[in-house]
């Protein structure tokens, strides 16, 4: 990649954070699901753009006679994308721990939904009948167990780590697919 290309994954990661903050705080204020969708889609877009830029550089090298294996091409394509994903992973942790209170609001809303779902004896019986493990637990124990599960799934560490792992897998799948298509395209020419 060119000189700017070395820093392009980091630039894209910072742009992603800006887009995510803009979507959450300005465009979709009060609707974190839509803002999250903007974040996910912009991540996918940046990964595809990085892959395209690297493939363009590889194509130029091929035209000058440079040869490489599938694994070599895959490393060339995946490395900048993984750098981008690493930057986004770090910025996700910063976003959820420092910038946004989105997970805290979701946690509070889930606590309230749990309490409302168990506020009458009929609702408590229905929940117990649907789940054998809850049969012998009191209302407070069931609420406490649900709140612990909510705490786990709304933890900034868990959300940013899970997002990072998913992005790594998506990046690798995209990279393998793109390199396969690239090499197939070169054989046709």
Residue pairs with C-beta under 8 A, 6 or more apart in sequence:
1 8
1 53
1 54
1 57
1 80
2 57
5 53
5 54
5 57
5 80
8 50
8 53
8 80
9 50
9 80
9 81
9 83
9 84
9 87
10 83
10 84
10 87
12 46
12 49
12 50
12 84
12 87
13 46
13 84
13 87
13 88
13 90
13 91
14 87
14 91
15 46
16 39
16 42
16 43
16 46
16 88
16 91
17 88
17 91
17 94
17 95
19 38
19 39
19 42
20 35
20 38
20 39
20 42
20 95
21 95
21 99
21 100
23 34
23 35
23 38
23 39
24 32
24 35
24 100
24 102
27 35
27 38
28 34
28 35
28 38
32 102
32 105
32 106
35 102
36 102
43 88
43 167
44 170
46 84
47 81
47 84
47 85
47 167
47 170
47 171
47 174
48 174
50 80
50 81
50 84
51 77
51 81
51 174
51 175
51 178
53 80
54 76
54 77
54 80
54 81
55 77
55 178
55 182
58 68
58 73
58 76
58 77
58 182
59 182
59 186
61 68
62 186
68 76
70 179
70 180
70 183
73 179
73 182
73 183
74 175
74 176
74 179
77 175
77 178
77 179
78 171
78 172
78 175
81 171
81 174
81 175
82 168
82 171
84 171
85 164
85 167
85 168
85 171
88 164
88 167
89 160
89 161
89 163
89 164
89 167
92 159
92 160
92 163
92 164
93 156
93 157
93 160
95 160
96 102
96 103
96 156
96 159
96 160
97 156
103 154
103 155
103 156
103 159
104 154
106 154
107 150
107 151
107 154
110 146
110 150
110 154
111 147
111 150
114 143
114 146
114 147
114 150
115 143
117 123
117 127
118 124
118 127
118 139
118 142
118 143
124 139
124 142
127 134
127 142
128 134
128 135
128 137
128 142
134 142
134 145
137 145
152 158
153 159
